[in-house]
């Protein structure tokens, strides 16, 4: 480059000092442009790296499960959600659940939208009986997000059942990670797992595998039947024991198996809290049903 400059200026008739200063100026300008171009490329590369990092972090956050919603009407379906409350994956627990999901895609829907779409299809196919039970459980480590999700799902489910004039009861509550893990070990929804665990306390012959295809309503009916049998035996054989508080209370059944910390307390709380929720939901919709009939 310098030889070209000198060759060019040699052809110009001017003072030698002027030629040298002009050539020096041009060399400086060329150097500046080179440095500016290099810095521009560096800034562009840095911007691309930042964008790639943001996309990676955002993509990792979007596709990482942080909450789980499990539905059980007897079609049993599991939903995994990201931190934004959007469904990443829907998978069935049983054949009925697989049939519901066969022609449905609830991915990237909000949790309440997905539950509403799935429940609508279950209603359409006749899975939701008038005296049936719609169970939905939530498991997440974020307490504030959990309460918001519970509220949205309850409102969505109640609105849908009311619009269909259904008197089915609802059970919508949160479970711990331990309970959900134990339920998944048996390929069961947490609500059904808890219901079978309660049944096993009064009927040790009941197994998770044999009860898996029964609805939660049916499992709870079996539990109440066995509870009634126990109370009749206690009335006839040892009334004094019952009066002293040693009789079996079927409203707070707990279990020692599996031995997972906290499951006993959660099972008891599930029995009492969910029973009140079901009764309240049933009476509210029953009243509306009678109103519509009139």
C-alpha positions as protocol buffer text, in pm:
chain_id: "A"
residue {
  index: 1
  type: UNK
  ca { x: 0 y: 0 z: 0 }
}
residue {
  index: 2
  type: UNK
  ca { x: 279 y: 242 z: 93 }
}
residue {
  index: 3
  type: UNK
  ca { x: 463 y: 178 z: -238 }
}
residue {
  index: 4
  type: UNK
  ca { x: 142 y: 249 z: -429 }
}
residue {
  index: 5
  type: UNK
  ca { x: 100 y: 578 z: -241 }
}
residue {
  index: 6
  type: UNK
  ca { x: 457 y: 680 z: -315 }
}
residue {
  index: 7
  type: UNK
  ca { x: 415 y: 585 z: -681 }
}
residue {
  index: 8
  type: UNK
  ca { x: 101 y: 790 z: -706 }
}
residue {
  index: 9
  type: UNK
  ca { x: 254 y: 1095 z: -541 }
}
residue {
  index: 10
  type: UNK
  ca { x: 569 y: 1072 z: -749 }
}
residue {
  index: 11
  type: UNK
  ca { x: 359 y: 1163 z: -1049 }
}
residue {
  index: 12
  type: UNK
  ca { x: 230 y: 1477 z: -878 }
}
residue {
  index: 13
  type: UNK
  ca { x: 439 y: 1790 z: -905 }
}
residue {
  index: 14
  type: UNK
  ca { x: 433 y: 1929 z: -554 }
}
residue {
  index: 15
  type: UNK
  ca { x: 663 y: 2012 z: -267 }
}
residue {
  index: 16
  type: UNK
  ca { x: 826 y: 1697 z: -121 }
}
residue {
  index: 17
  type: UNK
  ca { x: 725 y: 1792 z: 232 }
}
residue {
  index: 18
  type: UNK
  ca { x: 363 y: 1837 z: 125 }
}
residue {
  index: 19
  type: UNK
  ca { x: 368 y: 1500 z: -46 }
}
residue {
  index: 20
  type: UNK
  ca { x: 502 y: 1331 z: 268 }
}
residue {
  index: 21
  type: UNK
  ca { x: 244 y: 1497 z: 498 }
}
residue {
  index: 22
  type: UNK
  ca { x: -38 y: 1405 z: 262 }
}
residue {
  index: 23
  type: UNK
  ca { x: 82 y: 1045 z: 238 }
}
residue {
  index: 24
  type: UNK
  ca { x: 111 y: 1025 z: 618 }
}
residue {
  index: 25
  type: UNK
  ca { x: -243 y: 1160 z: 656 }
}
residue {
  index: 26
  type: UNK
  ca { x: -381 y: 904 z: 414 }
}
residue {
  index: 27
  type: UNK
  ca { x: -197 y: 621 z: 591 }
}
residue {
  index: 28
  type: UNK
  ca { x: -352 y: 736 z: 919 }
}
residue {
  index: 29
  type: UNK
  ca { x: -702 y: 746 z: 771 }
}
residue {
  index: 30
  type: UNK
  ca { x: -662 y: 398 z: 625 }
}
residue {
  index: 31
  type: UNK
  ca { x: -546 y: 271 z: 967 }
}
residue {
  index: 32
  type: UNK
  ca { x: -846 y: 431 z: 1138 }
}
residue {
  index: 33
  type: UNK
  ca { x: -1083 y: 269 z: 894 }
}
residue {
  index: 34
  type: UNK
  ca { x: -922 y: -68 z: 950 }
}
residue {
  index: 35
  type: UNK
  ca { x: -947 y: -30 z: 1329 }
}
residue {
  index: 36
  type: UNK
  ca { x: -1308 y: 90 z: 1300 }
}
residue {
  index: 37
  type: UNK
  ca { x: -1396 y: -205 z: 1080 }
}
residue {
  index: 38
  type: UNK
  ca { x: -1228 y: -448 z: 1323 }
}
residue {
  index: 39
  type: UNK
  ca { x: -1405 y: -293 z: 1622 }
}
residue {
  index: 40
  type: UNK
  ca { x: -1737 y: -308 z: 1434 }
}
residue {
  index: 41
  type: UNK
  ca { x: -1685 y: -677 z: 1366 }
}
residue {
  index: 42
  type: UNK
  ca { x: -1599 y: -733 z: 1732 }
}
residue {
  index: 43
  type: UNK
  ca { x: -1911 y: -548 z: 1848 }
}
residue {
  index: 44
  type: UNK
  ca { x: -2125 y: -744 z: 1605 }
}
residue {
  index: 45
  type: UNK
  ca { x: -1973 y: -1072 z: 1725 }
}
residue {
  index: 46
  type: UNK
  ca { x: -2035 y: -972 z: 2088 }
}
residue {
  index: 47
  type: UNK
  ca { x: -2397 y: -881 z: 2010 }
}
residue {
  index: 48
  type: UNK
  ca { x: -2447 y: -1217 z: 1838 }
}
residue {
  index: 49
  type: UNK
  ca { x: -2298 y: -1397 z: 2139 }
}
residue {
  index: 50
  type: UNK
  ca { x: -2530 y: -1211 z: 2377 }
}
residue {
  index: 51
  type: UNK
  ca { x: -2830 y: -1290 z: 2160 }
}
residue {
  index: 52
  type: UNK
  ca { x: -2732 y: -1658 z: 2145 }
}
residue {
  index: 53
  type: UNK
  ca { x: -2695 y: -1665 z: 2525 }
}
residue {
  index: 54
  type: UNK
  ca { x: -3034 y: -1503 z: 2575 }
}
residue {
  index: 55
  type: UNK
  ca { x: -3195 y: -1750 z: 2334 }
}
residue {
  index: 56
  type: UNK
  ca { x: -3025 y: -2040 z: 2509 }
}
residue {
  index: 57
  type: UNK
  ca { x: -3124 y: -1925 z: 2858 }
}
residue {
  index: 58
  type: UNK
  ca { x: -3476 y: -1837 z: 2746 }
}
residue {
  index: 59
  type: UNK
  ca { x: -3514 y: -2167 z: 2563 }
}
residue {
  index: 60
  type: UNK
  ca { x: -3383 y: -2358 z: 2864 }
}
residue {
  index: 61
  type: UNK
  ca { x: -3630 y: -2178 z: 3091 }
}
residue {
  index: 62
  type: UNK
  ca { x: -3918 y: -2233 z: 2850 }
}
residue {
  index: 63
  type: UNK
  ca { x: -3860 y: -2604 z: 2803 }
}
residue {
  index: 64
  type: UNK
  ca { x: -3775 y: -2688 z: 3166 }
}
residue {
  index: 65
  type: UNK
  ca { x: -4070 y: -2831 z: 3366 }
}
residue {
  index: 66
  type: UNK
  ca { x: -4136 y: -2647 z: 3691 }
}
residue {
  index: 67
  type: UNK
  ca { x: -4493 y: -2753 z: 3775 }
}
residue {
  index: 68
  type: UNK
  ca { x: -4722 y: -3049 z: 3720 }
}
residue {
  index: 69
  type: UNK
  ca { x: -5099 y: -3076 z: 3684 }
}
residue {
  index: 70
  type: UNK
  ca { x: -5269 y: -3416 z: 3696 }
}
residue {
  index: 71
  type: UNK
  ca { x: -5632 y: -3471 z: 3592 }
}
residue {
  index: 72
  type: UNK
  ca { x: -5839 y: -3773 z: 3685 }
}
residue {
  index: 73
  type: UNK
  ca { x: -6200 y: -3833 z: 3582 }
}
residue {
  index: 74
  type: UNK
  ca { x: -6103 y: -4189 z: 3505 }
}
residue {
  index: 75
  type: UNK
  ca { x: -5936 y: -4080 z: 3190 }
}
residue {
  index: 76
  type: UNK
  ca { x: -5616 y: -3990 z: 3376 }
}
residue {
  index: 77
  type: UNK
  ca { x: -5379 y: -3735 z: 3222 }
}
residue {
  index: 78
  type: UNK
  ca { x: -5055 y: -3573 z: 3337 }
}
residue {
  index: 79
  type: UNK
  ca { x: -4947 y: -3224 z: 3228 }
}
residue {
  index: 80
  type: UNK
  ca { x: -4598 y: -3079 z: 3274 }
}
residue {
  index: 81
  type: UNK
  ca { x: -4573 y: -2699 z: 3276 }
}
residue {
  index: 82
  type: UNK
  ca { x: -4287 y: -2452 z: 3243 }
}
residue {
  index: 83
  type: UNK
  ca { x: -4226 y: -2154 z: 3469 }
}
residue {
  index: 84
  type: UNK
  ca { x: -4456 y: -1946 z: 3251 }
}
residue {
  index: 85
  type: UNK
  ca { x: -4752 y: -2177 z: 3324 }
}
residue {
  index: 86
  type: UNK
  ca { x: -4762 y: -2318 z: 2970 }
}
residue {
  index: 87
  type: UNK
  ca { x: -4803 y: -2689 z: 2896 }
}
residue {
  index: 88
  type: UNK
  ca { x: -4488 y: -2859 z: 2770 }
}
residue {
  index: 89
  type: UNK
  ca { x: -4622 y: -3213 z: 2749 }
}
residue {
  index: 90
  type: UNK
  ca { x: -4943 y: -3409 z: 2805 }
}
residue {
  index: 91
  type: UNK
  ca { x: -4924 y: -3783 z: 2872 }
}
residue {
  index: 92
  type: UNK
  ca { x: -5188 y: -4042 z: 2966 }
}
residue {
  index: 93
  type: UNK
  ca { x: -5192 y: -4271 z: 3269 }
}
residue {
  index: 94
  type: UNK
  ca { x: -5440 y: -4516 z: 3116 }
}
residue {
  index: 95
  type: UNK
  ca { x: -5609 y: -4613 z: 2788 }
}
residue {
  index: 96
  type: UNK
  ca { x: -5898 y: -4370 z: 2841 }
}
residue {
  index: 97
  type: UNK
  ca { x: -5648 y: -4088 z: 2885 }
}
residue {
  index: 98
  type: UNK
  ca { x: -5468 y: -4194 z: 2566 }
}
residue {
  index: 99
  type: UNK
  ca { x: -5801 y: -4189 z: 2378 }
}
residue {
  index: 100
  type: UNK
  ca { x: -5869 y: -3833 z: 2495 }
}
residue {
  index: 101
  type: UNK
  ca { x: -5523 y: -3714 z: 2387 }
}
residue {
  index: 102
  type: UNK
  ca { x: -5527 y: -3899 z: 2055 }
}
residue {
  index: 103
  type: UNK
  ca { x: -5675 y: -3609 z: 1859 }
}
residue {
  index: 104
  type: UNK
  ca { x: -5587 y: -3325 z: 2095 }
}
residue {
  index: 105
  type: UNK
  ca { x: -5276 y: -3112 z: 2136 }
}
residue {
  index: 106
  type: UNK
  ca { x: -5273 y: -2890 z: 2444 }
}
residue {
  index: 107
  type: UNK
  ca { x: -4903 y: -2803 z: 2428 }
}
residue {
  index: 108
  type: UNK
  ca { x: -4817 y: -2435 z: 2474 }
}
residue {
  index: 109
  type: UNK
  ca { x: -5164 y: -2372 z: 2624 }
}
residue {
  index: 110
  type: UNK
  ca { x: -5200 y: -2225 z: 2972 }
}
residue {
  index: 111
  type: UNK
  ca { x: -5275 y: -2476 z: 3247 }
}
residue {
  index: 112
  type: UNK
  ca { x: -5638 y: -2363 z: 3286 }
}
residue {
  index: 113
  type: UNK
  ca { x: -5694 y: -2366 z: 2908 }
}
residue {
  index: 114
  type: UNK
  ca { x: -5553 y: -2717 z: 2881 }
}
residue {
  index: 115
  type: UNK
  ca { x: -5766 y: -2845 z: 3170 }
}
residue {
  index: 116
  type: UNK
  ca { x: -6076 y: -2685 z: 3020 }
}
residue {
  index: 117
  type: UNK
  ca { x: -6011 y: -2835 z: 2676 }
}
residue {
  index: 118
  type: UNK
  ca { x: -5948 y: -3182 z: 2819 }
}
residue {
  index: 119
  type: UNK
  ca { x: -6251 y: -3168 z: 3049 }
}
residue {
  index: 120
  type: UNK
  ca { x: -6469 y: -3048 z: 2761 }
}
residue {
  index: 121
  type: UNK
  ca { x: -6365 y: -3354 z: 2560 }
}
residue {
  index: 122
  type: UNK
  ca { x: -6429 y: -3581 z: 2858 }
}
residue {
  index: 123
  type: UNK
  ca { x: -6777 y: -3432 z: 2894 }
}
residue {
  index: 124
  type: UNK
  ca { x: -6841 y: -3476 z: 2523 }
}
residue {
  index: 125
  type: UNK
  ca { x: -6742 y: -3842 z: 2537 }
}
residue {
  index: 126
  type: UNK
  ca { x: -6958 y: -3906 z: 2844 }
}
residue {
  index: 127
  type: UNK
  ca { x: -6684 y: -3974 z: 3097 }
}
residue {
  index: 128
  type: UNK
  ca { x: -6814 y: -3716 z: 3347 }
}
residue {
  index: 129
  type: UNK
  ca { x: -7114 y: -3865 z: 3524 }
}
residue {
  index: 130
  type: UNK
  ca { x: -7376 y: -3657 z: 3703 }
}
residue {
  index: 131
  type: UNK
  ca { x: -7264 y: -3798 z: 4038 }
}
residue {
  index: 132
  type: UNK
  ca { x: -6901 y: -3829 z: 3928 }
}
residue {
  index: 133
  type: UNK
  ca { x: -6584 y: -3662 z: 4046 }
}
residue {
  index: 134
  type: UNK
  ca { x: -6337 y: -3437 z: 3864 }
}
residue {
  index: 135
  type: UNK
  ca { x: -6000 y: -3450 z: 4041 }
}
residue {
  index: 136
  type: UNK
  ca { x: -5712 y: -3215 z: 3960 }
}
residue {
  index: 137
  type: UNK
  ca { x: -5387 y: -3195 z: 4156 }
}
residue {
  index: 138
  type: UNK
  ca { x: -5101 y: -2946 z: 4132 }
}
residue {
  index: 139
  type: UNK
  ca { x: -4740 y: -2993 z: 4237 }
}
residue {
  index: 140
  type: UNK
  ca { x: -4491 y: -2708 z: 4230 }
}
residue {
  index: 141
  type: UNK
  ca { x: -4227 y: -2561 z: 4458 }
}
residue {
  index: 142
  type: UNK
  ca { x: -4351 y: -2206 z: 4403 }
}
residue {
  index: 143
  type: UNK
  ca { x: -4622 y: -2140 z: 4664 }
}
residue {
  index: 144
  type: UNK
  ca { x: -4747 y: -1816 z: 4511 }
}
residue {
  index: 145
  type: UNK
  ca { x: -4768 y: -1969 z: 4164 }
}
residue {
  index: 146
  type: UNK
  ca { x: -4944 y: -2271 z: 4315 }
}
residue {
  index: 147
  type: UNK
  ca { x: -5221 y: -2062 z: 4470 }
}
residue {
  index: 148
  type: UNK
  ca { x: -5274 y: -1872 z: 4144 }
}
residue {
  index: 149
  type: UNK
  ca { x: -5291 y: -2196 z: 3945 }
}
residue {
  index: 150
  type: UNK
  ca { x: -5535 y: -2350 z: 4192 }
}
residue {
  index: 151
  type: UNK
  ca { x: -5761 y: -2046 z: 4170 }
}
residue {
  index: 152
  type: UNK
  ca { x: -5756 y: -2033 z: 3790 }
}
residue {
  index: 153
  type: UNK
  ca { x: -5820 y: -2406 z: 3749 }
}
residue {
  index: 154
  type: UNK
  ca { x: -6102 y: -2409 z: 4005 }
}
residue {
  index: 155
  type: UNK
  ca { x: -6271 y: -2117 z: 3834 }
}
residue {
  index: 156
  type: UNK
  ca { x: -6228 y: -2273 z: 3488 }
}
residue {
  index: 157
  type: UNK
  ca { x: -6358 y: -2617 z: 3594 }
}
residue {
  index: 158
  type: UNK
  ca { x: -6655 y: -2479 z: 3789 }
}
residue {
  index: 159
  type: UNK
  ca { x: -6753 y: -2248 z: 3504 }
}
residue {
  index: 160
  type: UNK
  ca { x: -6739 y: -2532 z: 3253 }
}
residue {
  index: 161
  type: UNK
  ca { x: -6938 y: -2776 z: 3468 }
}
residue {
  index: 162
  type: UNK
  ca { x: -7198 y: -2509 z: 3542 }
}
residue {
  index: 163
  type: UNK
  ca { x: -7234 y: -2430 z: 3172 }
}
residue {
  index: 164
  type: UNK
  ca { x: -7303 y: -2799 z: 3108 }
}
residue {
  index: 165
  type: UNK
  ca { x: -7547 y: -2815 z: 3403 }
}
residue {
  index: 166
  type: UNK
  ca { x: -7333 y: -3092 z: 3550 }
}
residue {
  index: 167
  type: UNK
  ca { x: -7368 y: -3186 z: 3917 }
}
residue {
  index: 168
  type: UNK
  ca { x: -7032 y: -3366 z: 3923 }
}
residue {
  index: 169
  type: UNK
  ca { x: -6817 y: -3285 z: 4224 }
}
residue {
  index: 170
  type: UNK
  ca { x: -6468 y: -3138 z: 4206 }
}
residue {
  index: 171
  type: UNK
  ca { x: -6149 y: -3209 z: 4398 }
}
residue {
  index: 172
  type: UNK
  ca { x: -5876 y: -2955 z: 4316 }
}
residue {
  index: 173
  type: UNK
  ca { x: -5580 y: -2937 z: 4553 }
}
residue {
  index: 174
  type: UNK
  ca { x: -5200 y: -2933 z: 4581 }
}
residue {
  index: 175
  type: UNK
  ca { x: -4978 y: -3233 z: 4657 }
}
residue {
  index: 176
  type: UNK
  ca { x: -4617 y: -3270 z: 4759 }
}
residue {
  index: 177
  type: UNK
  ca { x: -4337 y: -3390 z: 4537 }
}
residue {
  index: 178
  type: UNK
  ca { x: -4311 y: -3708 z: 4747 }
}
residue {
  index: 179
  type: UNK
  ca { x: -4674 y: -3798 z: 4685 }
}
residue {
  index: 180
  type: UNK
  ca { x: -4646 y: -3737 z: 4311 }
}
residue {
  index: 181
  type: UNK
  ca { x: -4328 y: -3944 z: 4290 }
}
residue {
  index: 182
  type: UNK
  ca { x: -4494 y: -4234 z: 4473 }
}
residue {
  index: 183
  type: UNK
  ca { x: -4800 y: -4206 z: 4248 }
}
residue {
  index: 184
  type: UNK
  ca { x: -4581 y: -4217 z: 3938 }
}
residue {
  index: 185
  type: UNK
  ca { x: -4404 y: -4527 z: 4066 }
}
residue {
  index: 186
  type: UNK
  ca { x: -4744 y: -4696 z: 4027 }
}
residue {
  index: 187
  type: UNK
  ca { x: -4835 y: -4506 z: 3706 }
}
residue {
  index: 188
  type: UNK
  ca { x: -5123 y: -4336 z: 3889 }
}
residue {
  index: 189
  type: UNK
  ca { x: -5242 y: -3979 z: 3925 }
}
residue {
  index: 190
  type: UNK
  ca { x: -5172 y: -3841 z: 4274 }
}
residue {
  index: 191
  type: UNK
  ca { x: -5545 y: -3818 z: 4352 }
}
residue {
  index: 192
  type: UNK
  ca { x: -5605 y: -4183 z: 4263 }
}
residue {
  index: 193
  type: UNK
  ca { x: -5291 y: -4289 z: 4449 }
}
residue {
  index: 194
  type: UNK
  ca { x: -5415 y: -4117 z: 4766 }
}
residue {
  index: 195
  type: UNK
  ca { x: -5761 y: -4270 z: 4726 }
}
residue {
  index: 196
  type: UNK
  ca { x: -5618 y: -4623 z: 4692 }
}
residue {
  index: 197
  type: UNK
  ca { x: -5382 y: -4562 z: 4984 }
}
residue {
  index: 198
  type: UNK
  ca { x: -5684 y: -4480 z: 5200 }
}
residue {
  index: 199
  type: UNK
  ca { x: -5865 y: -4791 z: 5080 }
}
residue {
  index: 200
  type: UNK
  ca { x: -5566 y: -5008 z: 5170 }
}
residue {
  index: 201
  type: UNK
  ca { x: -5590 y: -4893 z: 5531 }
}
residue {
  index: 202
  type: UNK
  ca { x: -5935 y: -5048 z: 5567 }
}
residue {
  index: 203
  type: UNK
  ca { x: -5888 y: -5322 z: 5306 }
}
residue {
  index: 204
  type: UNK
  ca { x: -5527 y: -5452 z: 5302 }
}
residue {
  index: 205
  type: UNK
  ca { x: -5610 y: -5680 z: 5009 }
}
residue {
  index: 206
  type: UNK
  ca { x: -5659 y: -5378 z: 4779 }
}
residue {
  index: 207
  type: UNK
  ca { x: -5367 y: -5319 z: 4545 }
}
residue {
  index: 208
  type: UNK
  ca { x: -5266 y: -5024 z: 4331 }
}
residue {
  index: 209
  type: UNK
  ca { x: -5261 y: -5238 z: 4017 }
}
residue {
  index: 210
  type: UNK
  ca { x: -5609 y: -5385 z: 4068 }
}
residue {
  index: 211
  type: UNK
  ca { x: -5763 y: -5050 z: 4158 }
}
residue {
  index: 212
  type: UNK
  ca { x: -5593 y: -4852 z: 3881 }
}
residue {
  index: 213
  type: UNK
  ca { x: -5877 y: -4886 z: 3630 }
}
residue {
  index: 214
  type: UNK
  ca { x: -6146 y: -4789 z: 3881 }
}
residue {
  index: 215
  type: UNK
  ca { x: -6256 y: -4428 z: 3907 }
}
residue {
  index: 216
  type: UNK
  ca { x: -6171 y: -4235 z: 4222 }
}
residue {
  index: 217
  type: UNK
  ca { x: -6543 y: -4220 z: 4305 }
}
residue {
  index: 218
  type: UNK
  ca { x: -6564 y: -4599 z: 4295 }
}
residue {
  index: 219
  type: UNK
  ca { x: -6253 y: -4635 z: 4510 }
}
residue {
  index: 220
  type: UNK
  ca { x: -6393 y: -4395 z: 4769 }
}
residue {
  index: 221
  type: UNK
  ca { x: -6723 y: -4583 z: 4773 }
}
residue {
  index: 222
  type: UNK
  ca { x: -6533 y: -4903 z: 4848 }
}
residue {
  index: 223
  type: UNK
  ca { x: -6349 y: -4726 z: 5129 }
}
residue {
  index: 224
  type: UNK
  ca { x: -6675 y: -4606 z: 5282 }
}
residue {
  index: 225
  type: UNK
  ca { x: -6827 y: -4954 z: 5254 }
}
residue {
  index: 226
  type: UNK
  ca { x: -6534 y: -5105 z: 5440 }
}
residue {
  index: 227
  type: UNK
  ca { x: -6550 y: -4826 z: 5696 }
}
residue {
  index: 228
  type: UNK
  ca { x: -6917 y: -4904 z: 5752 }
}
residue {
  index: 229
  type: UNK
  ca { x: -6831 y: -5270 z: 5802 }
}
residue {
  index: 230
  type: UNK
  ca { x: -6566 y: -5184 z: 6058 }
}
residue {
  index: 231
  type: UNK
  ca { x: -6803 y: -4961 z: 6249 }
}
residue {
  index: 232
  type: UNK
  ca { x: -7069 y: -5233 z: 6259 }
}
residue {
  index: 233
  type: UNK
  ca { x: -6816 y: -5480 z: 6401 }
}
residue {
  index: 234
  type: UNK
  ca { x: -6706 y: -5227 z: 6659 }
}
residue {
  index: 235
  type: UNK
  ca { x: -7068 y: -5152 z: 6757 }
}
residue {
  index: 236
  type: UNK
  ca { x: -7144 y: -5520 z: 6810 }
}
residue {
  index: 237
  type: UNK
  ca { x: -6818 y: -5635 z: 6969 }
}
residue {
  index: 238
  type: UNK
  ca { x: -6660 y: -5345 z: 7151 }
}
residue {
  index: 239
  type: UNK
  ca { x: -6879 y: -5038 z: 7181 }
}
residue {
  index: 240
  type: UNK
  ca { x: -6683 y: -4917 z: 7478 }
}
residue {
  index: 241
  type: UNK
  ca { x: -6364 y: -4902 z: 7272 }
}
residue {
  index: 242
  type: UNK
  ca { x: -6535 y: -4681 z: 7011 }
}
residue {
  index: 243
  type: UNK
  ca { x: -6673 y: -4452 z: 7277 }
}
residue {
  index: 244
  type: UNK
  ca { x: -6323 y: -4411 z: 7418 }
}
residue {
  index: 245
  type: UNK
  ca { x: -6201 y: -4295 z: 7078 }
}
residue {
  index: 246
  type: UNK
  ca { x: -6015 y: -4609 z: 6972 }
}
residue {
  index: 247
  type: UNK
  ca { x: -6248 y: -4689 z: 6683 }
}
residue {
  index: 248
  type: UNK
  ca { x: -6134 y: -4634 z: 6324 }
}
residue {
  index: 249
  type: UNK
  ca { x: -6212 y: -4286 z: 6194 }
}
residue {
  index: 250
  type: UNK
  ca { x: -6263 y: -4314 z: 5819 }
}
residue {
  index: 251
  type: UNK
  ca { x: -6249 y: -3938 z: 5780 }
}
residue {
  index: 252
  type: UNK
  ca { x: -5879 y: -3929 z: 5863 }
}
residue {
  index: 253
  type: UNK
  ca { x: -5741 y: -4254 z: 5732 }
}
residue {
  index: 254
  type: UNK
  ca { x: -5362 y: -4265 z: 5710 }
}
residue {
  index: 255
  type: UNK
  ca { x: -5117 y: -4528 z: 5595 }
}
residue {
  index: 256
  type: UNK
  ca { x: -4774 y: -4654 z: 5688 }
}
residue {
  index: 257
  type: UNK
  ca { x: -4692 y: -4774 z: 5337 }
}
residue {
  index: 258
  type: UNK
  ca { x: -4507 y: -4657 z: 5139 }
}
residue {
  index: 259
  type: UNK
  ca { x: -4275 y: -4513 z: 5401 }
}
residue {
  index: 260
  type: UNK
  ca { x: -4233 y: -4165 z: 5259 }
}
residue {
  index: 261
  type: UNK
  ca { x: -4204 y: -3873 z: 5499 }
}
residue {
  index: 262
  type: UNK
  ca { x: -4510 y: -3652 z: 5510 }
}
residue {
  index: 263
  type: UNK
  ca { x: -4745 y: -3875 z: 5310 }
}
residue {
  index: 264
  type: UNK
  ca { x: -4942 y: -3981 z: 5617 }
}
residue {
  index: 265
  type: UNK
  ca { x: -5025 y: -3621 z: 5706 }
}
residue {
  index: 266
  type: UNK
  ca { x: -5100 y: -3531 z: 5346 }
}
residue {
  index: 267
  type: UNK
  ca { x: -5333 y: -3829 z: 5305 }
}
residue {
  index: 268
  type: UNK
  ca { x: -5530 y: -3729 z: 5612 }
}
residue {
  index: 269
  type: UNK
  ca { x: -5548 y: -3367 z: 5501 }
}
residue {
  index: 270
  type: UNK
  ca { x: -5657 y: -3476 z: 5155 }
}
residue {
  index: 271
  type: UNK
  ca { x: -5945 y: -3676 z: 5304 }
}
residue {
  index: 272
  type: UNK
  ca { x: -6083 y: -3394 z: 5516 }
}
residue {
  index: 273
  type: UNK
  ca { x: -6020 y: -3099 z: 5286 }
}
residue {
  index: 274
  type: UNK
  ca { x: -6122 y: -3262 z: 4963 }
}
residue {
  index: 275
  type: UNK
  ca { x: -6440 y: -3402 z: 5117 }
}
residue {
  index: 276
  type: UNK
  ca { x: -6553 y: -3052 z: 5213 }
}
residue {
  index: 277
  type: UNK
  ca { x: -6461 y: -2920 z: 4868 }
}
residue {
  index: 278
  type: UNK
  ca { x: -6652 y: -3198 z: 4693 }
}
residue {
  index: 279
  type: UNK
  ca { x: -6957 y: -3151 z: 4912 }
}
residue {
  index: 280
  type: UNK
  ca { x: -6961 y: -2775 z: 4859 }
}
residue {
  index: 281
  type: UNK
  ca { x: -6911 y: -2806 z: 4484 }
}
residue {
  index: 282
  type: UNK
  ca { x: -7176 y: -3076 z: 4459 }
}
residue {
  index: 283
  type: UNK
  ca { x: -7436 y: -2878 z: 4653 }
}
residue {
  index: 284
  type: UNK
  ca { x: -7370 y: -2559 z: 4457 }
}
residue {
  index: 285
  type: UNK
  ca { x: -7411 y: -2730 z: 4122 }
}
residue {
  index: 286
  type: UNK
  ca { x: -7700 y: -2943 z: 4250 }
}
residue {
  index: 287
  type: UNK
  ca { x: -7886 y: -2625 z: 4343 }
}
residue {
  index: 288
  type: UNK
  ca { x: -7820 y: -2476 z: 4002 }
}
residue {
  index: 289
  type: UNK
  ca { x: -7932 y: -2797 z: 3837 }
}
residue {
  index: 290
  type: UNK
  ca { x: -8264 y: -2788 z: 4024 }
}
residue {
  index: 291
  type: UNK
  ca { x: -8302 y: -2422 z: 3932 }
}
residue {
  index: 292
  type: UNK
  ca { x: -8254 y: -2499 z: 3563 }
}
residue {
  index: 293
  type: UNK
  ca { x: -8501 y: -2786 z: 3581 }
}
residue {
  index: 294
  type: UNK
  ca { x: -8767 y: -2558 z: 3731 }
}
